[in-house]
Amino acid sequence: MLFGKKLNTDIDKISIVDMRGQIVQEFNNISEQTLTSGLRINSVATGAYVVWFKTQTGQVLTKKIIIN
């Protein structure tokens, strides 16, 4: 599960990128409420990833995550 806290906006696009730079999963038009309660990530191997959040205001946020 992927949780997004304190974003205070809906998200246009979420991209999960592996360390080789390949997009593993993408999600579009995610509400703030969905991220607060958790977004299910399926079929992703254990490892380190970068998550890109593009907000409706055009801001891009990046976070490193580890999936067990």
CHARMM internal coordinates of N, CA and C (Angstrom, degrees):
IC EDIT
DIST 1 N 1 CA 1.4566
DIST 1 CA 1 C 1.5246
ANGL 1 N 1 CA 1 C 109.25
DIST 1 C 2 N 1.3002
ANGL 1 CA 1 C 2 N 115.35
DIHE 1 N 1 CA 1 C 2 N 141.80
DIST 2 N 2 CA 1.4563
ANGL 1 C 2 N 2 CA 122.35
DIHE 1 CA 1 C 2 N 2 CA 177.06
DIST 2 CA 2 C 1.5180
ANGL 2 N 2 CA 2 C 107.83
DIHE 1 C 2 N 2 CA 2 C -112.76
DIST 2 C 3 N 1.3214
ANGL 2 CA 2 C 3 N 116.35
DIHE 2 N 2 CA 2 C 3 N 124.52
DIST 3 N 3 CA 1.4554
ANGL 2 C 3 N 3 CA 121.87
DIHE 2 CA 2 C 3 N 3 CA 179.91
DIST 3 CA 3 C 1.5192
ANGL 3 N 3 CA 3 C 109.44
DIHE 2 C 3 N 3 CA 3 C -112.38
DIST 3 C 4 N 1.3155
ANGL 3 CA 3 C 4 N 116.42
DIHE 3 N 3 CA 3 C 4 N 138.83
DIST 4 N 4 CA 1.4601
ANGL 3 C 4 N 4 CA 122.35
DIHE 3 CA 3 C 4 N 4 CA 175.27
DIST 4 CA 4 C 1.5129
ANGL 4 N 4 CA 4 C 109.13
DIHE 3 C 4 N 4 CA 4 C -124.40
DIST 4 C 5 N 1.2989
ANGL 4 CA 4 C 5 N 116.38
DIHE 4 N 4 CA 4 C 5 N 110.81
DIST 5 N 5 CA 1.4642
ANGL 4 C 5 N 5 CA 121.23
DIHE 4 CA 4 C 5 N 5 CA -177.64
DIST 5 CA 5 C 1.5289
ANGL 5 N 5 CA 5 C 109.66
DIHE 4 C 5 N 5 CA 5 C -107.11
DIST 5 C 6 N 1.3153
ANGL 5 CA 5 C 6 N 115.82
DIHE 5 N 5 CA 5 C 6 N 149.04
DIST 6 N 6 CA 1.4640
ANGL 5 C 6 N 6 CA 123.80
DIHE 5 CA 5 C 6 N 6 CA 173.39
DIST 6 CA 6 C 1.5312
ANGL 6 N 6 CA 6 C 113.87
DIHE 5 C 6 N 6 CA 6 C 61.17
DIST 6 C 7 N 1.3117
ANGL 6 CA 6 C 7 N 118.58
DIHE 6 N 6 CA 6 C 7 N 29.32
DIST 7 N 7 CA 1.4642
ANGL 6 C 7 N 7 CA 120.30
DIHE 6 CA 6 C 7 N 7 CA 177.27
DIST 7 CA 7 C 1.5221
ANGL 7 N 7 CA 7 C 111.43
DIHE 6 C 7 N 7 CA 7 C -80.97
DIST 7 C 8 N 1.3289
ANGL 7 CA 7 C 8 N 117.07
DIHE 7 N 7 CA 7 C 8 N -32.43
DIST 8 N 8 CA 1.4618
ANGL 7 C 8 N 8 CA 123.70
DIHE 7 CA 7 C 8 N 8 CA 177.62
DIST 8 CA 8 C 1.5198
ANGL 8 N 8 CA 8 C 114.30
DIHE 7 C 8 N 8 CA 8 C 58.26
DIST 8 C 9 N 1.3232
ANGL 8 CA 8 C 9 N 117.71
DIHE 8 N 8 CA 8 C 9 N 26.10
DIST 9 N 9 CA 1.4565
ANGL 8 C 9 N 9 CA 122.15
DIHE 8 CA 8 C 9 N 9 CA 176.43
DIST 9 CA 9 C 1.5148
ANGL 9 N 9 CA 9 C 109.23
DIHE 8 C 9 N 9 CA 9 C -161.16
DIST 9 C 10 N 1.3205
ANGL 9 CA 9 C 10 N 116.09
DIHE 9 N 9 CA 9 C 10 N 159.30
DIST 10 N 10 CA 1.4568
ANGL 9 C 10 N 10 CA 120.12
DIHE 9 CA 9 C 10 N 10 CA 173.00
DIST 10 CA 10 C 1.5249
ANGL 10 N 10 CA 10 C 108.89
DIHE 9 C 10 N 10 CA 10 C -77.88
DIST 10 C 11 N 1.3188
ANGL 10 CA 10 C 11 N 116.73
DIHE 10 N 10 CA 10 C 11 N 159.92
DIST 11 N 11 CA 1.4506
ANGL 10 C 11 N 11 CA 122.21
DIHE 10 CA 10 C 11 N 11 CA -175.39
DIST 11 CA 11 C 1.5254
ANGL 11 N 11 CA 11 C 109.60
DIHE 10 C 11 N 11 CA 11 C -112.45
DIST 11 C 12 N 1.3268
ANGL 11 CA 11 C 12 N 117.44
DIHE 11 N 11 CA 11 C 12 N 129.58
DIST 12 N 12 CA 1.4583
ANGL 11 C 12 N 12 CA 121.68
DIHE 11 CA 11 C 12 N 12 CA 176.66
DIST 12 CA 12 C 1.5200
ANGL 12 N 12 CA 12 C 111.37
DIHE 11 C 12 N 12 CA 12 C -73.87
DIST 12 C 13 N 1.3414
ANGL 12 CA 12 C 13 N 116.38
DIHE 12 N 12 CA 12 C 13 N -41.65
DIST 13 N 13 CA 1.4633
ANGL 12 C 13 N 13 CA 119.40
DIHE 12 CA 12 C 13 N 13 CA -174.64
DIST 13 CA 13 C 1.5243
ANGL 13 N 13 CA 13 C 110.52
DIHE 12 C 13 N 13 CA 13 C -152.56
DIST 13 C 14 N 1.3388
ANGL 13 CA 13 C 14 N 115.40
DIHE 13 N 13 CA 13 C 14 N 138.66
DIST 14 N 14 CA 1.4571
ANGL 13 C 14 N 14 CA 122.26
DIHE 13 CA 13 C 14 N 14 CA 172.62
DIST 14 CA 14 C 1.5222
ANGL 14 N 14 CA 14 C 106.70
DIHE 13 C 14 N 14 CA 14 C -122.87
DIST 14 C 15 N 1.3189
ANGL 14 CA 14 C 15 N 116.64
DIHE 14 N 14 CA 14 C 15 N 129.34
DIST 15 N 15 CA 1.4625
ANGL 14 C 15 N 15 CA 121.74
DIHE 14 CA 14 C 15 N 15 CA 176.09
DIST 15 CA 15 C 1.5179
ANGL 15 N 15 CA 15 C 108.78
DIHE 14 C 15 N 15 CA 15 C -122.10
DIST 15 C 16 N 1.3312
ANGL 15 CA 15 C 16 N 116.14
DIHE 15 N 15 CA 15 C 16 N 131.25
DIST 16 N 16 CA 1.4570
ANGL 15 C 16 N 16 CA 121.77
DIHE 15 CA 15 C 16 N 16 CA 174.45
DIST 16 CA 16 C 1.5199
ANGL 16 N 16 CA 16 C 106.40
DIHE 15 C 16 N 16 CA 16 C -104.93
DIST 16 C 17 N 1.3404
ANGL 16 CA 16 C 17 N 115.44
DIHE 16 N 16 CA 16 C 17 N 120.70
DIST 17 N 17 CA 1.4627
ANGL 16 C 17 N 17 CA 121.99
DIHE 16 CA 16 C 17 N 17 CA -172.62
DIST 17 CA 17 C 1.5212
ANGL 17 N 17 CA 17 C 109.18
DIHE 16 C 17 N 17 CA 17 C -119.91
DIST 17 C 18 N 1.3370
ANGL 17 CA 17 C 18 N 116.60
DIHE 17 N 17 CA 17 C 18 N 133.30
DIST 18 N 18 CA 1.4666
ANGL 17 C 18 N 18 CA 119.53
DIHE 17 CA 17 C 18 N 18 CA 178.18
DIST 18 CA 18 C 1.5216
ANGL 18 N 18 CA 18 C 110.36
DIHE 17 C 18 N 18 CA 18 C -80.43
DIST 18 C 19 N 1.3184
ANGL 18 CA 18 C 19 N 117.24
DIHE 18 N 18 CA 18 C 19 N 176.87
DIST 19 N 19 CA 1.4636
ANGL 18 C 19 N 19 CA 121.42
DIHE 18 CA 18 C 19 N 19 CA -175.75
DIST 19 CA 19 C 1.5293
ANGL 19 N 19 CA 19 C 113.44
DIHE 18 C 19 N 19 CA 19 C -71.46
DIST 19 C 20 N 1.3229
ANGL 19 CA 19 C 20 N 117.65
DIHE 19 N 19 CA 19 C 20 N -9.87
DIST 20 N 20 CA 1.4647
ANGL 19 C 20 N 20 CA 121.12
DIHE 19 CA 19 C 20 N 20 CA 174.43
DIST 20 CA 20 C 1.5211
ANGL 20 N 20 CA 20 C 111.64
DIHE 19 C 20 N 20 CA 20 C -90.49
DIST 20 C 21 N 1.3306
ANGL 20 CA 20 C 21 N 116.54
DIHE 20 N 20 CA 20 C 21 N -3.03
DIST 21 N 21 CA 1.4533
ANGL 20 C 21 N 21 CA 121.06
DIHE 20 CA 20 C 21 N 21 CA 178.42
DIST 21 CA 21 C 1.5174
ANGL 21 N 21 CA 21 C 114.27
DIHE 20 C 21 N 21 CA 21 C 90.70
DIST 21 C 22 N 1.3227
ANGL 21 CA 21 C 22 N 117.68
DIHE 21 N 21 CA 21 C 22 N 8.82
DIST 22 N 22 CA 1.4553
ANGL 21 C 22 N 22 CA 121.38
DIHE 21 CA 21 C 22 N 22 CA -179.66
DIST 22 CA 22 C 1.5259
ANGL 22 N 22 CA 22 C 110.33
DIHE 21 C 22 N 22 CA 22 C -91.73
DIST 22 C 23 N 1.3218
ANGL 22 CA 22 C 23 N 115.95
DIHE 22 N 22 CA 22 C 23 N 136.80
DIST 23 N 23 CA 1.4582
ANGL 22 C 23 N 23 CA 120.64
DIHE 22 CA 22 C 23 N 23 CA 177.67
DIST 23 CA 23 C 1.5188
ANGL 23 N 23 CA 23 C 108.45
DIHE 22 C 23 N 23 CA 23 C -74.86
DIST 23 C 24 N 1.3321
ANGL 23 CA 23 C 24 N 115.83
DIHE 23 N 23 CA 23 C 24 N 123.39
DIST 24 N 24 CA 1.4586
ANGL 23 C 24 N 24 CA 122.29
DIHE 23 CA 23 C 24 N 24 CA -178.04
DIST 24 CA 24 C 1.5231
ANGL 24 N 24 CA 24 C 110.54
DIHE 23 C 24 N 24 CA 24 C -91.92
DIST 24 C 25 N 1.3313
ANGL 24 CA 24 C 25 N 116.93
DIHE 24 N 24 CA 24 C 25 N -43.49
DIST 25 N 25 CA 1.4644
ANGL 24 C 25 N 25 CA 122.43
DIHE 24 CA 24 C 25 N 25 CA 177.90
DIST 25 CA 25 C 1.5140
ANGL 25 N 25 CA 25 C 109.58
DIHE 24 C 25 N 25 CA 25 C -148.34
DIST 25 C 26 N 1.3348
ANGL 25 CA 25 C 26 N 115.29
DIHE 25 N 25 CA 25 C 26 N 150.50
DIST 26 N 26 CA 1.4591
ANGL 25 C 26 N 26 CA 121.35
DIHE 25 CA 25 C 26 N 26 CA 174.62
DIST 26 CA 26 C 1.5238
ANGL 26 N 26 CA 26 C 109.29
DIHE 25 C 26 N 26 CA 26 C -134.11
DIST 26 C 27 N 1.3145
ANGL 26 CA 26 C 27 N 114.69
DIHE 26 N 26 CA 26 C 27 N 146.67
DIST 27 N 27 CA 1.4554
ANGL 26 C 27 N 27 CA 122.02
DIHE 26 CA 26 C 27 N 27 CA 176.88
DIST 27 CA 27 C 1.5201
ANGL 27 N 27 CA 27 C 107.28
DIHE 26 C 27 N 27 CA 27 C -131.78
DIST 27 C 28 N 1.3271
ANGL 27 CA 27 C 28 N 117.43
DIHE 27 N 27 CA 27 C 28 N 143.37
DIST 28 N 28 CA 1.4607
ANGL 27 C 28 N 28 CA 122.05
DIHE 27 CA 27 C 28 N 28 CA 179.47
DIST 28 CA 28 C 1.5147
ANGL 28 N 28 CA 28 C 110.69
DIHE 27 C 28 N 28 CA 28 C -122.43
DIST 28 C 29 N 1.3316
ANGL 28 CA 28 C 29 N 115.60
DIHE 28 N 28 CA 28 C 29 N 147.94
DIST 29 N 29 CA 1.4682
ANGL 28 C 29 N 29 CA 123.61
DIHE 28 CA 28 C 29 N 29 CA 175.26
DIST 29 CA 29 C 1.5289
ANGL 29 N 29 CA 29 C 112.41
DIHE 28 C 29 N 29 CA 29 C 51.16
DIST 29 C 30 N 1.3167
ANGL 29 CA 29 C 30 N 115.54
DIHE 29 N 29 CA 29 C 30 N 67.18
DIST 30 N 30 CA 1.4584
ANGL 29 C 30 N 30 CA 123.04
DIHE 29 CA 29 C 30 N 30 CA -179.64
DIST 30 CA 30 C 1.5259
ANGL 30 N 30 CA 30 C 108.61
DIHE 29 C 30 N 30 CA 30 C -102.61
DIST 30 C 31 N 1.3282
ANGL 30 CA 30 C 31 N 116.25
DIHE 30 N 30 CA 30 C 31 N 129.03
DIST 31 N 31 CA 1.4623
ANGL 30 C 31 N 31 CA 119.48
DIHE 30 CA 30 C 31 N 31 CA 179.98
DIST 31 CA 31 C 1.5276
ANGL 31 N 31 CA 31 C 110.36
DIHE 30 C 31 N 31 CA 31 C -78.96
DIST 31 C 32 N 1.3098
ANGL 31 CA 31 C 32 N 115.47
DIHE 31 N 31 CA 31 C 32 N 156.30
DIST 32 N 32 CA 1.4684
ANGL 31 C 32 N 32 CA 121.60
DIHE 31 CA 31 C 32 N 32 CA 177.01
DIST 32 CA 32 C 1.5253
ANGL 32 N 32 CA 32 C 110.25
DIHE 31 C 32 N 32 CA 32 C -59.56
DIST 32 C 33 N 1.3244
ANGL 32 CA 32 C 33 N 117.13
DIHE 32 N 32 CA 32 C 33 N -38.00
DIST 33 N 33 CA 1.4630
ANGL 32 C 33 N 33 CA 121.85
DIHE 32 CA 32 C 33 N 33 CA -179.84
DIST 33 CA 33 C 1.5321
ANGL 33 N 33 CA 33 C 111.31
DIHE 32 C 33 N 33 CA 33 C -64.47
DIST 33 C 34 N 1.3291
ANGL 33 CA 33 C 34 N 118.45
DIHE 33 N 33 CA 33 C 34 N -39.18
DIST 34 N 34 CA 1.4606
ANGL 33 C 34 N 34 CA 122.01
DIHE 33 CA 33 C 34 N 34 CA 177.70
DIST 34 CA 34 C 1.5189
ANGL 34 N 34 CA 34 C 110.83
DIHE 33 C 34 N 34 CA 34 C -63.06
DIST 34 C 35 N 1.3284
ANGL 34 CA 34 C 35 N 117.79
DIHE 34 N 34 CA 34 C 35 N -42.94
DIST 35 N 35 CA 1.4659
ANGL 34 C 35 N 35 CA 120.88
DIHE 34 CA 34 C 35 N 35 CA 179.17
DIST 35 CA 35 C 1.5232
ANGL 35 N 35 CA 35 C 111.96
DIHE 34 C 35 N 35 CA 35 C -68.58
DIST 35 C 36 N 1.3084
ANGL 35 CA 35 C 36 N 117.27
DIHE 35 N 35 CA 35 C 36 N -34.01
DIST 36 N 36 CA 1.4599
ANGL 35 C 36 N 36 CA 120.48
DIHE 35 CA 35 C 36 N 36 CA 178.44
DIST 36 CA 36 C 1.5265
ANGL 36 N 36 CA 36 C 110.52
DIHE 35 C 36 N 36 CA 36 C -66.15
DIST 36 C 37 N 1.3275
ANGL 36 CA 36 C 37 N 117.32
DIHE 36 N 36 CA 36 C 37 N -39.31
DIST 37 N 37 CA 1.4633
ANGL 36 C 37 N 37 CA 120.56
DIHE 36 CA 36 C 37 N 37 CA -179.67
DIST 37 CA 37 C 1.5231
ANGL 37 N 37 CA 37 C 112.81
DIHE 36 C 37 N 37 CA 37 C -85.87
DIST 37 C 38 N 1.3222
ANGL 37 CA 37 C 38 N 118.48
DIHE 37 N 37 CA 37 C 38 N -14.79
DIST 38 N 38 CA 1.4620
ANGL 37 C 38 N 38 CA 121.90
DIHE 37 CA 37 C 38 N 38 CA 174.89
DIST 38 CA 38 C 1.5135
ANGL 38 N 38 CA 38 C 113.04
DIHE 37 C 38 N 38 CA 38 C 114.11
DIST 38 C 39 N 1.3106
ANGL 38 CA 38 C 39 N 116.37
DIHE 38 N 38 CA 38 C 39 N 129.72
DIST 39 N 39 CA 1.4600
ANGL 38 C 39 N 39 CA 123.86
DIHE 38 CA 38 C 39 N 39 CA 178.33
DIST 39 CA 39 C 1.5233
ANGL 39 N 39 CA 39 C 107.96
DIHE 38 C 39 N 39 CA 39 C -104.27
DIST 39 C 40 N 1.3194
ANGL 39 CA 39 C 40 N 116.82
DIHE 39 N 39 CA 39 C 40 N 123.53
DIST 40 N 40 CA 1.4657
ANGL 39 C 40 N 40 CA 121.19
DIHE 39 CA 39 C 40 N 40 CA -176.72
DIST 40 CA 40 C 1.5317
ANGL 40 N 40 CA 40 C 110.36
DIHE 39 C 40 N 40 CA 40 C -75.57
DIST 40 C 41 N 1.3288
ANGL 40 CA 40 C 41 N 114.68
DIHE 40 N 40 CA 40 C 41 N 128.24
DIST 41 N 41 CA 1.4622
ANGL 40 C 41 N 41 CA 122.06
DIHE 40 CA 40 C 41 N 41 CA 176.92
DIST 41 CA 41 C 1.5251
ANGL 41 N 41 CA 41 C 107.07
DIHE 40 C 41 N 41 CA 41 C -109.09
DIST 41 C 42 N 1.3274
ANGL 41 CA 41 C 42 N 116.75
DIHE 41 N 41 CA 41 C 42 N 120.02
DIST 42 N 42 CA 1.4578
ANGL 41 C 42 N 42 CA 121.54
DIHE 41 CA 41 C 42 N 42 CA -177.43
DIST 42 CA 42 C 1.5266
ANGL 42 N 42 CA 42 C 111.42
DIHE 41 C 42 N 42 CA 42 C -110.71
DIST 42 C 43 N 1.3066
ANGL 42 CA 42 C 43 N 116.23
DIHE 42 N 42 CA 42 C 43 N 152.08
DIST 43 N 43 CA 1.4701
ANGL 42 C 43 N 43 CA 123.71
DIHE 42 CA 42 C 43 N 43 CA 170.93
DIST 43 CA 43 C 1.5237
ANGL 43 N 43 CA 43 C 114.03
DIHE 42 C 43 N 43 CA 43 C 57.26
DIST 43 C 44 N 1.3104
ANGL 43 CA 43 C 44 N 117.07
DIHE 43 N 43 CA 43 C 44 N 39.51
DIST 44 N 44 CA 1.4605
ANGL 43 C 44 N 44 CA 121.03
DIHE 43 CA 43 C 44 N 44 CA 178.04
DIST 44 CA 44 C 1.5269
ANGL 44 N 44 CA 44 C 107.57
DIHE 43 C 44 N 44 CA 44 C -115.48
DIST 44 C 45 N 1.3160
ANGL 44 CA 44 C 45 N 116.50
DIHE 44 N 44 CA 44 C 45 N 128.65
DIST 45 N 45 CA 1.4630
ANGL 44 C 45 N 45 CA 121.96
DIHE 44 CA 44 C 45 N 45 CA -177.88
DIST 45 CA 45 C 1.5250
ANGL 45 N 45 CA 45 C 111.08
DIHE 44 C 45 N 45 CA 45 C -69.34
DIST 45 C 46 N 1.3030
ANGL 45 CA 45 C 46 N 115.82
DIHE 45 N 45 CA 45 C 46 N 156.60
DIST 46 N 46 CA 1.4574
ANGL 45 C 46 N 46 CA 122.35
DIHE 45 CA 45 C 46 N 46 CA 175.65
DIST 46 CA 46 C 1.5261
ANGL 46 N 46 CA 46 C 109.06
DIHE 45 C 46 N 46 CA 46 C -61.36
DIST 46 C 47 N 1.3273
ANGL 46 CA 46 C 47 N 116.53
DIHE 46 N 46 CA 46 C 47 N 136.42
DIST 47 N 47 CA 1.4551
ANGL 46 C 47 N 47 CA 120.07
DIHE 46 CA 46 C 47 N 47 CA 178.02
DIST 47 CA 47 C 1.5092
ANGL 47 N 47 CA 47 C 112.41
DIHE 46 C 47 N 47 CA 47 C 155.30
DIST 47 C 48 N 1.3282
ANGL 47 CA 47 C 48 N 114.99
DIHE 47 N 47 CA 47 C 48 N -172.48
DIST 48 N 48 CA 1.4674
ANGL 47 C 48 N 48 CA 122.16
DIHE 47 CA 47 C 48 N 48 CA -179.75
DIST 48 CA 48 C 1.5290
ANGL 48 N 48 CA 48 C 109.64
DIHE 47 C 48 N 48 CA 48 C -96.32
DIST 48 C 49 N 1.3233
ANGL 48 CA 48 C 49 N 115.90
DIHE 48 N 48 CA 48 C 49 N 142.01
DIST 49 N 49 CA 1.4618
ANGL 48 C 49 N 49 CA 122.12
DIHE 48 CA 48 C 49 N 49 CA -177.60
DIST 49 CA 49 C 1.5286
ANGL 49 N 49 CA 49 C 109.16
DIHE 48 C 49 N 49 CA 49 C -141.96
DIST 49 C 50 N 1.3176
ANGL 49 CA 49 C 50 N 115.74
DIHE 49 N 49 CA 49 C 50 N 163.37
DIST 50 N 50 CA 1.4623
ANGL 49 C 50 N 50 CA 122.60
DIHE 49 CA 49 C 50 N 50 CA 171.50
DIST 50 CA 50 C 1.5244
ANGL 50 N 50 CA 50 C 106.18
DIHE 49 C 50 N 50 CA 50 C -114.96
DIST 50 C 51 N 1.3211
ANGL 50 CA 50 C 51 N 116.36
DIHE 50 N 50 CA 50 C 51 N 133.72
DIST 51 N 51 CA 1.4594
ANGL 50 C 51 N 51 CA 121.65
DIHE 50 CA 50 C 51 N 51 CA 178.12
DIST 51 CA 51 C 1.5277
ANGL 51 N 51 CA 51 C 108.35
DIHE 50 C 51 N 51 CA 51 C -111.19
DIST 51 C 52 N 1.3318
ANGL 51 CA 51 C 52 N 115.83
DIHE 51 N 51 CA 51 C 52 N 127.09
DIST 52 N 52 CA 1.4656
ANGL 51 C 52 N 52 CA 122.73
DIHE 51 CA 51 C 52 N 52 CA 178.16
DIST 52 CA 52 C 1.5161
ANGL 52 N 52 CA 52 C 108.25
DIHE 51 C 52 N 52 CA 52 C -105.34
DIST 52 C 53 N 1.3244
ANGL 52 CA 52 C 53 N 116.87
DIHE 52 N 52 CA 52 C 53 N 123.93
DIST 53 N 53 CA 1.4544
ANGL 52 C 53 N 53 CA 122.97
DIHE 52 CA 52 C 53 N 53 CA 175.84
DIST 53 CA 53 C 1.5234
ANGL 53 N 53 CA 53 C 107.59
DIHE 52 C 53 N 53 CA 53 C -109.79
DIST 53 C 54 N 1.3384
ANGL 53 CA 53 C 54 N 118.14
DIHE 53 N 53 CA 53 C 54 N 124.27
DIST 54 N 54 CA 1.4646
ANGL 53 C 54 N 54 CA 121.34
DIHE 53 CA 53 C 54 N 54 CA 172.91
DIST 54 CA 54 C 1.5189
ANGL 54 N 54 CA 54 C 107.23
DIHE 53 C 54 N 54 CA 54 C -110.80
DIST 54 C 55 N 1.3423
ANGL 54 CA 54 C 55 N 115.62
DIHE 54 N 54 CA 54 C 55 N 114.35
DIST 55 N 55 CA 1.4621
ANGL 54 C 55 N 55 CA 121.00
DIHE 54 CA 54 C 55 N 55 CA -176.16
DIST 55 CA 55 C 1.5257
ANGL 55 N 55 CA 55 C 110.28
DIHE 54 C 55 N 55 CA 55 C -80.83
DIST 55 C 56 N 1.3340
ANGL 55 CA 55 C 56 N 115.49
DIHE 55 N 55 CA 55 C 56 N 167.77
DIST 56 N 56 CA 1.4633
ANGL 55 C 56 N 56 CA 120.50
DIHE 55 CA 55 C 56 N 56 CA 178.36
DIST 56 CA 56 C 1.5212
ANGL 56 N 56 CA 56 C 111.98
DIHE 55 C 56 N 56 CA 56 C -67.14
DIST 56 C 57 N 1.3139
ANGL 56 CA 56 C 57 N 117.05
DIHE 56 N 56 CA 56 C 57 N -18.92
DIST 57 N 57 CA 1.4698
ANGL 56 C 57 N 57 CA 120.32
DIHE 56 CA 56 C 57 N 57 CA 177.99
DIST 57 CA 57 C 1.5269
ANGL 57 N 57 CA 57 C 111.97
DIHE 56 C 57 N 57 CA 57 C -86.56
DIST 57 C 58 N 1.3480
ANGL 57 CA 57 C 58 N 117.43
DIHE 57 N 57 CA 57 C 58 N 0.01
DIST 58 N 58 CA 1.4568
ANGL 57 C 58 N 58 CA 121.59
DIHE 57 CA 57 C 58 N 58 CA 178.38
DIST 58 CA 58 C 1.5178
ANGL 58 N 58 CA 58 C 114.26
DIHE 57 C 58 N 58 CA 58 C 92.83
DIST 58 C 59 N 1.3168
ANGL 58 CA 58 C 59 N 117.43
DIHE 58 N 58 CA 58 C 59 N -2.36
DIST 59 N 59 CA 1.4605
ANGL 58 C 59 N 59 CA 121.37
DIHE 58 CA 58 C 59 N 59 CA 179.39
DIST 59 CA 59 C 1.5246
ANGL 59 N 59 CA 59 C 109.71
DIHE 58 C 59 N 59 CA 59 C -75.32
DIST 59 C 60 N 1.3408
ANGL 59 CA 59 C 60 N 116.93
DIHE 59 N 59 CA 59 C 60 N 140.17
DIST 60 N 60 CA 1.4585
ANGL 59 C 60 N 60 CA 121.97
DIHE 59 CA 59 C 60 N 60 CA 177.23
DIST 60 CA 60 C 1.5253
ANGL 60 N 60 CA 60 C 108.92
DIHE 59 C 60 N 60 CA 60 C -113.96
DIST 60 C 61 N 1.3343
ANGL 60 CA 60 C 61 N 115.59
DIHE 60 N 60 CA 60 C 61 N 125.61
DIST 61 N 61 CA 1.4618
ANGL 60 C 61 N 61 CA 122.26
DIHE 60 CA 60 C 61 N 61 CA 179.16
DIST 61 CA 61 C 1.5137
ANGL 61 N 61 CA 61 C 108.54
DIHE 60 C 61 N 61 CA 61 C -116.67
DIST 61 C 62 N 1.3202
ANGL 61 CA 61 C 62 N 117.36
DIHE 61 N 61 CA 61 C 62 N 141.97
DIST 62 N 62 CA 1.4592
ANGL 61 C 62 N 62 CA 121.04
DIHE 61 CA 61 C 62 N 62 CA 177.00
DIST 62 CA 62 C 1.5229
ANGL 62 N 62 CA 62 C 109.32
DIHE 61 C 62 N 62 CA 62 C -125.23
DIST 62 C 63 N 1.3244
ANGL 62 CA 62 C 63 N 115.18
DIHE 62 N 62 CA 62 C 63 N 142.70
DIST 63 N 63 CA 1.4553
ANGL 62 C 63 N 63 CA 122.10
DIHE 62 CA 62 C 63 N 63 CA 178.10
DIST 63 CA 63 C 1.5164
ANGL 63 N 63 CA 63 C 108.86
DIHE 62 C 63 N 63 CA 63 C -140.64
DIST 63 C 64 N 1.3141
ANGL 63 CA 63 C 64 N 116.50
DIHE 63 N 63 CA 63 C 64 N 141.79
DIST 64 N 64 CA 1.4591
ANGL 63 C 64 N 64 CA 121.72
DIHE 63 CA 63 C 64 N 64 CA 172.97
DIST 64 CA 64 C 1.5190
ANGL 64 N 64 CA 64 C 108.09
DIHE 63 C 64 N 64 CA 64 C -88.52
DIST 64 C 65 N 1.3397
ANGL 64 CA 64 C 65 N 116.92
DIHE 64 N 64 CA 64 C 65 N 136.59
DIST 65 N 65 CA 1.4632
ANGL 64 C 65 N 65 CA 120.68
DIHE 64 CA 64 C 65 N 65 CA 176.93
DIST 65 CA 65 C 1.5232
ANGL 65 N 65 CA 65 C 109.46
DIHE 64 C 65 N 65 CA 65 C -132.64
DIST 65 C 66 N 1.3178
ANGL 65 CA 65 C 66 N 115.41
DIHE 65 N 65 CA 65 C 66 N 158.94
DIST 66 N 66 CA 1.4637
ANGL 65 C 66 N 66 CA 122.05
DIHE 65 CA 65 C 66 N 66 CA 174.11
DIST 66 CA 66 C 1.5143
ANGL 66 N 66 CA 66 C 107.16
DIHE 65 C 66 N 66 CA 66 C -123.20
DIST 66 C 67 N 1.3180
ANGL 66 CA 66 C 67 N 116.40
DIHE 66 N 66 CA 66 C 67 N 128.74
DIST 67 N 67 CA 1.4515
ANGL 66 C 67 N 67 CA 121.82
DIHE 66 CA 66 C 67 N 67 CA 178.43
DIST 67 CA 67 C 1.5160
ANGL 67 N 67 CA 67 C 108.62
DIHE 66 C 67 N 67 CA 67 C -105.57
DIST 67 C 68 N 1.3281
ANGL 67 CA 67 C 68 N 115.67
DIHE 67 N 67 CA 67 C 68 N 125.61
DIST 68 N 68 CA 1.4655
ANGL 67 C 68 N 68 CA 121.44
DIHE 67 CA 67 C 68 N 68 CA 178.88
DIST 68 CA 68 C 1.4987
ANGL 68 N 68 CA 68 C 110.72
DIHE 67 C 68 N 68 CA 68 C -97.70
END
COOR INIT
IC SEED 1 N 1 CA 1 C
IC BUILD
